[in-house]
Amino acid sequence: QVQLVESGGGLVQAGGSLRLSCAASGRTFSSYAMGWFRQAPGKEREFVAGISRSGSVTRYVDSVKGRFTISRDNTKNTVYLQMNSLKPEDTAVYYCAAERRSNTMVVVTTAQYDYWGQGTQVTVSS
């Protein structure tokens, strides 16, 4: 069992930056691939970025490539999402998630993730 707690959301102007953090409980954090998802009002939850267990493999949705960076610190049981050049369309609730089956891959569908945090709101004003 893994418990995930996100932090770092808030209100920022377009062009600004935020760094989200997701702290995981337990001693097996390095056994999970991690992902960040987001859900805007009236829309489905979508994959944003993911990172493999060791951190050697990352994936991003096209709309955030070059602007967002996912990273992890397995010594601190934490995964991060650095978000730069934010746009109003990035406004959403951001969730982190853990997935236990993949070793070196990063999966992108919500159904493949086993544990979820409660989410943190990111609002980008124009």
Secondary structure, 3 states (H helix, E strand, C coil): CCCEEEECCEEEECCCCEEEEEEECCCCHHHCEEEEEEECCCCCCEEEEEECCCCCCEEECHHHCCCEEEEEECCCCEEEEEECCCCHHHCEEEEEEEECCCCCCCCCCHHHCCEECCCEEEEEEC
